[in-house]
Amino acid sequence: LIFPGRSQLADRLCLFLAWCLLLLTLPLSLFFCVRIVTEYKRVVIFRLGRLLGSKGPGIVLTLPMVDERKFVDLRVRVLDVPLQEMLTCDSLVIAVNAVVYYRLSDPIASLNSIKDPYALTRNLTQTTLRNVVGARTLSDVVSDRQEIAQSAAKSLDQG
């Protein structure tokens, strides 16, 4: 049988028991509850499987056995796009590689909306590079490298 409101009642009961356990074992439980989040990281907290929010930097209090902590690094990362052979607009094959600098700006979206943000960035970069270079002739690719880089960056920022 499924009772309406049973989930909220069970959640509240688990939360109450976690707080009681925390208070009963207070000096020892602080080692498991208190975390220090550094300036370049954020912690996303899930309480009983539901998103509670993003916290940090600083001291973060979580309940053991009830809260799940996931740390997200917000520093700039470097992605080296491997050498790819591409076909230009005038049907010539050229080899192109790239380096992409990126950072995560929203820790909650990077955990909830995207399974692997690093693989997504790599694949989006390769596709954008193919589209930008494939729409130009060889002479345009050789002479307008800055314009190609700006066009690819603009397209990647939109993605």
C-alpha positions as protocol buffer text, in pm:
chain_id: "A"
residue {
  index: 1
  type: LEU
  ca { x: 0 y: 0 z: 0 }
}
residue {
  index: 2
  type: ILE
  ca { x: 113 y: 350 z: -77 }
}
residue {
  index: 3
  type: PHE
  ca { x: 16 y: 618 z: 170 }
}
residue {
  index: 4
  type: PRO
  ca { x: 17 y: 983 z: 63 }
}
residue {
  index: 5
  type: GLY
  ca { x: 270 y: 1188 z: 260 }
}
residue {
  index: 6
  type: ARG
  ca { x: 457 y: 878 z: 376 }
}
residue {
  index: 7
  type: SER
  ca { x: 778 y: 992 z: 209 }
}
residue {
  index: 8
  type: GLN
  ca { x: 780 y: 1324 z: 397 }
}
residue {
  index: 9
  type: LEU
  ca { x: 711 y: 1148 z: 724 }
}
residue {
  index: 10
  type: ALA
  ca { x: 995 y: 901 z: 665 }
}
residue {
  index: 11
  type: ASP
  ca { x: 1229 y: 1184 z: 565 }
}
residue {
  index: 12
  type: ARG
  ca { x: 1150 y: 1382 z: 877 }
}
residue {
  index: 13
  type: LEU
  ca { x: 1193 y: 1074 z: 1095 }
}
residue {
  index: 14
  type: CYS
  ca { x: 1535 y: 999 z: 942 }
}
residue {
  index: 15
  type: LEU
  ca { x: 1637 y: 1362 z: 983 }
}
residue {
  index: 16
  type: PHE
  ca { x: 1525 y: 1364 z: 1347 }
}
residue {
  index: 17
  type: LEU
  ca { x: 1717 y: 1044 z: 1419 }
}
residue {
  index: 18
  type: ALA
  ca { x: 2029 y: 1184 z: 1251 }
}
residue {
  index: 19
  type: TRP
  ca { x: 2014 y: 1500 z: 1465 }
}
residue {
  index: 20
  type: CYS
  ca { x: 1962 y: 1289 z: 1781 }
}
residue {
  index: 21
  type: LEU
  ca { x: 2261 y: 1071 z: 1693 }
}
residue {
  index: 22
  type: LEU
  ca { x: 2467 y: 1381 z: 1621 }
}
residue {
  index: 23
  type: LEU
  ca { x: 2382 y: 1538 z: 1958 }
}
residue {
  index: 24
  type: LEU
  ca { x: 2440 y: 1215 z: 2152 }
}
residue {
  index: 25
  type: THR
  ca { x: 2788 y: 1167 z: 2006 }
}
residue {
  index: 26
  type: LEU
  ca { x: 2867 y: 1538 z: 1983 }
}
residue {
  index: 27
  type: PRO
  ca { x: 3241 y: 1562 z: 2041 }
}
residue {
  index: 28
  type: LEU
  ca { x: 3320 y: 1264 z: 1819 }
}
residue {
  index: 29
  type: SER
  ca { x: 3059 y: 1340 z: 1553 }
}
residue {
  index: 30
  type: LEU
  ca { x: 3215 y: 1678 z: 1470 }
}
residue {
  index: 31
  type: PHE
  ca { x: 3494 y: 1494 z: 1289 }
}
residue {
  index: 32
  type: PHE
  ca { x: 3238 y: 1349 z: 1050 }
}
residue {
  index: 33
  type: CYS
  ca { x: 3006 y: 1649 z: 1018 }
}
residue {
  index: 34
  type: VAL
  ca { x: 3230 y: 1952 z: 971 }
}
residue {
  index: 35
  type: ARG
  ca { x: 3411 y: 2000 z: 642 }
}
residue {
  index: 36
  type: ILE
  ca { x: 3621 y: 2293 z: 529 }
}
residue {
  index: 37
  type: VAL
  ca { x: 3564 y: 2382 z: 165 }
}
residue {
  index: 38
  type: THR
  ca { x: 3850 y: 2569 z: -2 }
}
residue {
  index: 39
  type: GLU
  ca { x: 3808 y: 2885 z: -207 }
}
residue {
  index: 40
  type: TYR
  ca { x: 3820 y: 2716 z: -547 }
}
residue {
  index: 41
  type: LYS
  ca { x: 3574 y: 2436 z: -462 }
}
residue {
  index: 42
  type: ARG
  ca { x: 3204 y: 2412 z: -388 }
}
residue {
  index: 43
  type: VAL
  ca { x: 3019 y: 2129 z: -222 }
}
residue {
  index: 44
  type: VAL
  ca { x: 2676 y: 2024 z: -346 }
}
residue {
  index: 45
  type: ILE
  ca { x: 2472 y: 1857 z: -74 }
}
residue {
  index: 46
  type: PHE
  ca { x: 2203 y: 1598 z: -131 }
}
residue {
  index: 47
  type: ARG
  ca { x: 1985 y: 1521 z: 173 }
}
residue {
  index: 48
  type: LEU
  ca { x: 1815 y: 1184 z: 144 }
}
residue {
  index: 49
  type: GLY
  ca { x: 1860 y: 1196 z: -233 }
}
residue {
  index: 50
  type: ARG
  ca { x: 1713 y: 1543 z: -280 }
}
residue {
  index: 51
  type: LEU
  ca { x: 1917 y: 1848 z: -374 }
}
residue {
  index: 52
  type: LEU
  ca { x: 1976 y: 2072 z: -74 }
}
residue {
  index: 53
  type: GLY
  ca { x: 2201 y: 2326 z: -244 }
}
residue {
  index: 54
  type: SER
  ca { x: 2555 y: 2440 z: -303 }
}
residue {
  index: 55
  type: LYS
  ca { x: 2773 y: 2560 z: -17 }
}
residue {
  index: 56
  type: GLY
  ca { x: 3120 y: 2699 z: 25 }
}
residue {
  index: 57
  type: PRO
  ca { x: 3382 y: 2825 z: 60 }
}
residue {
  index: 58
  type: GLY
  ca { x: 3426 y: 2796 z: 435 }
}
residue {
  index: 59
  type: ILE
  ca { x: 3300 y: 2563 z: 705 }
}
residue {
  index: 60
  type: VAL
  ca { x: 3013 y: 2335 z: 599 }
}
residue {
  index: 61
  type: LEU
  ca { x: 2807 y: 2124 z: 840 }
}
residue {
  index: 62
  type: THR
  ca { x: 2652 y: 1803 z: 707 }
}
residue {
  index: 63
  type: LEU
  ca { x: 2470 y: 1520 z: 877 }
}
residue {
  index: 64
  type: PRO
  ca { x: 2629 y: 1177 z: 857 }
}
residue {
  index: 65
  type: MET
  ca { x: 2421 y: 898 z: 696 }
}
residue {
  index: 66
  type: VAL
  ca { x: 2165 y: 1154 z: 572 }
}
residue {
  index: 67
  type: ASP
  ca { x: 2364 y: 1399 z: 360 }
}
residue {
  index: 68
  type: GLU
  ca { x: 2576 y: 1314 z: 59 }
}
residue {
  index: 69
  type: ARG
  ca { x: 2853 y: 1559 z: -30 }
}
residue {
  index: 70
  type: LYS
  ca { x: 2988 y: 1603 z: -381 }
}
residue {
  index: 71
  type: PHE
  ca { x: 3278 y: 1840 z: -437 }
}
residue {
  index: 72
  type: VAL
  ca { x: 3305 y: 2043 z: -758 }
}
residue {
  index: 73
  type: ASP
  ca { x: 3631 y: 2208 z: -863 }
}
residue {
  index: 74
  type: LEU
  ca { x: 3578 y: 2555 z: -1015 }
}
residue {
  index: 75
  type: ARG
  ca { x: 3934 y: 2616 z: -1133 }
}
residue {
  index: 76
  type: VAL
  ca { x: 4022 y: 2663 z: -1499 }
}
residue {
  index: 77
  type: ARG
  ca { x: 4094 y: 2334 z: -1676 }
}
residue {
  index: 78
  type: VAL
  ca { x: 4289 y: 2272 z: -1994 }
}
residue {
  index: 79
  type: LEU
  ca { x: 4158 y: 2044 z: -2266 }
}
residue {
  index: 80
  type: ASP
  ca { x: 4397 y: 1937 z: -2542 }
}
residue {
  index: 81
  type: VAL
  ca { x: 4195 y: 1851 z: -2853 }
}
residue {
  index: 82
  type: PRO
  ca { x: 4381 y: 1578 z: -3043 }
}
residue {
  index: 83
  type: LEU
  ca { x: 4498 y: 1624 z: -3400 }
}
residue {
  index: 84
  type: GLN
  ca { x: 4209 y: 1577 z: -3644 }
}
residue {
  index: 85
  type: GLU
  ca { x: 4198 y: 1561 z: -4018 }
}
residue {
  index: 86
  type: MET
  ca { x: 3926 y: 1783 z: -4161 }
}
residue {
  index: 87
  type: LEU
  ca { x: 3790 y: 1860 z: -4504 }
}
residue {
  index: 88
  type: THR
  ca { x: 3784 y: 2228 z: -4600 }
}
residue {
  index: 89
  type: CYS
  ca { x: 3527 y: 2396 z: -4820 }
}
residue {
  index: 90
  type: ASP
  ca { x: 3751 y: 2356 z: -5127 }
}
residue {
  index: 91
  type: SER
  ca { x: 3786 y: 1978 z: -5066 }
}
residue {
  index: 92
  type: LEU
  ca { x: 4137 y: 1976 z: -4919 }
}
residue {
  index: 93
  type: VAL
  ca { x: 4228 y: 1768 z: -4615 }
}
residue {
  index: 94
  type: ILE
  ca { x: 4409 y: 1953 z: -4334 }
}
residue {
  index: 95
  type: ALA
  ca { x: 4515 y: 1847 z: -3985 }
}
residue {
  index: 96
  type: VAL
  ca { x: 4397 y: 2071 z: -3702 }
}
residue {
  index: 97
  type: ASN
  ca { x: 4444 y: 2060 z: -3325 }
}
residue {
  index: 98
  type: ALA
  ca { x: 4339 y: 2299 z: -3049 }
}
residue {
  index: 99
  type: VAL
  ca { x: 4370 y: 2380 z: -2681 }
}
residue {
  index: 100
  type: VAL
  ca { x: 4064 y: 2486 z: -2483 }
}
residue {
  index: 101
  type: TYR
  ca { x: 4060 y: 2656 z: -2144 }
}
residue {
  index: 102
  type: TYR
  ca { x: 3731 y: 2623 z: -1956 }
}
residue {
  index: 103
  type: ARG
  ca { x: 3583 y: 2632 z: -1608 }
}
residue {
  index: 104
  type: LEU
  ca { x: 3258 y: 2525 z: -1447 }
}
residue {
  index: 105
  type: SER
  ca { x: 3049 y: 2820 z: -1337 }
}
residue {
  index: 106
  type: ASP
  ca { x: 2745 y: 2644 z: -1187 }
}
residue {
  index: 107
  type: PRO
  ca { x: 2824 y: 2346 z: -961 }
}
residue {
  index: 108
  type: ILE
  ca { x: 2462 y: 2237 z: -928 }
}
residue {
  index: 109
  type: ALA
  ca { x: 2401 y: 2230 z: -1303 }
}
residue {
  index: 110
  type: SER
  ca { x: 2728 y: 2046 z: -1361 }
}
residue {
  index: 111
  type: LEU
  ca { x: 2611 y: 1763 z: -1133 }
}
residue {
  index: 112
  type: ASN
  ca { x: 2236 y: 1752 z: -1203 }
}
residue {
  index: 113
  type: SER
  ca { x: 2209 y: 1838 z: -1571 }
}
residue {
  index: 114
  type: ILE
  ca { x: 2526 y: 1687 z: -1718 }
}
residue {
  index: 115
  type: LYS
  ca { x: 2659 y: 1338 z: -1651 }
}
residue {
  index: 116
  type: ASP
  ca { x: 3018 y: 1414 z: -1754 }
}
residue {
  index: 117
  type: PRO
  ca { x: 3090 y: 1785 z: -1818 }
}
residue {
  index: 118
  type: TYR
  ca { x: 3448 y: 1713 z: -1927 }
}
residue {
  index: 119
  type: ALA
  ca { x: 3344 y: 1469 z: -2201 }
}
residue {
  index: 120
  type: LEU
  ca { x: 3071 y: 1712 z: -2308 }
}
residue {
  index: 121
  type: THR
  ca { x: 3326 y: 1993 z: -2344 }
}
residue {
  index: 122
  type: ARG
  ca { x: 3566 y: 1773 z: -2540 }
}
residue {
  index: 123
  type: ASN
  ca { x: 3297 y: 1655 z: -2785 }
}
residue {
  index: 124
  type: LEU
  ca { x: 3146 y: 2001 z: -2824 }
}
residue {
  index: 125
  type: THR
  ca { x: 3492 y: 2144 z: -2898 }
}
residue {
  index: 126
  type: GLN
  ca { x: 3567 y: 1882 z: -3164 }
}
residue {
  index: 127
  type: THR
  ca { x: 3230 y: 1936 z: -3333 }
}
residue {
  index: 128
  type: THR
  ca { x: 3262 y: 2314 z: -3327 }
}
residue {
  index: 129
  type: LEU
  ca { x: 3615 y: 2298 z: -3465 }
}
residue {
  index: 130
  type: ARG
  ca { x: 3496 y: 2080 z: -3753 }
}
residue {
  index: 131
  type: ASN
  ca { x: 3208 y: 2315 z: -3830 }
}
residue {
  index: 132
  type: VAL
  ca { x: 3419 y: 2631 z: -3819 }
}
residue {
  index: 133
  type: VAL
  ca { x: 3709 y: 2496 z: -4024 }
}
residue {
  index: 134
  type: GLY
  ca { x: 3491 y: 2298 z: -4265 }
}
residue {
  index: 135
  type: ALA
  ca { x: 3306 y: 2613 z: -4373 }
}
residue {
  index: 136
  type: ARG
  ca { x: 3625 y: 2785 z: -4494 }
}
residue {
  index: 137
  type: THR
  ca { x: 3872 y: 2741 z: -4776 }
}
residue {
  index: 138
  type: LEU
  ca { x: 4237 y: 2653 z: -4719 }
}
residue {
  index: 139
  type: SER
  ca { x: 4353 y: 3009 z: -4784 }
}
residue {
  index: 140
  type: ASP
  ca { x: 4099 y: 3143 z: -4531 }
}
residue {
  index: 141
  type: VAL
  ca { x: 4215 y: 2891 z: -4270 }
}
residue {
  index: 142
  type: VAL
  ca { x: 4581 y: 2987 z: -4317 }
}
residue {
  index: 143
  type: SER
  ca { x: 4523 y: 3364 z: -4319 }
}
residue {
  index: 144
  type: ASP
  ca { x: 4244 y: 3405 z: -4061 }
}
residue {
  index: 145
  type: ARG
  ca { x: 4354 y: 3199 z: -3762 }
}
residue {
  index: 146
  type: GLN
  ca { x: 4248 y: 3468 z: -3513 }
}
residue {
  index: 147
  type: GLU
  ca { x: 3904 y: 3499 z: -3669 }
}
residue {
  index: 148
  type: ILE
  ca { x: 3861 y: 3120 z: -3660 }
}
residue {
  index: 149
  type: ALA
  ca { x: 3959 y: 3116 z: -3293 }
}
residue {
  index: 150
  type: GLN
  ca { x: 3714 y: 3394 z: -3209 }
}
residue {
  index: 151
  type: SER
  ca { x: 3435 y: 3226 z: -3407 }
}
residue {
  index: 152
  type: ALA
  ca { x: 3498 y: 2893 z: -3232 }
}
residue {
  index: 153
  type: ALA
  ca { x: 3512 y: 3061 z: -2889 }
}
residue {
  index: 154
  type: LYS
  ca { x: 3184 y: 3240 z: -2956 }
}
residue {
  index: 155
  type: SER
  ca { x: 3019 y: 2920 z: -3067 }
}
residue {
  index: 156
  type: LEU
  ca { x: 3153 y: 2727 z: -2765 }
}
residue {
  index: 157
  type: ASP
  ca { x: 3035 y: 2998 z: -2523 }
}
residue {
  index: 158
  type: GLN
  ca { x: 2685 y: 2969 z: -2664 }
}
residue {
  index: 159
  type: GLY
  ca { x: 2697 y: 2592 z: -2615 }
}
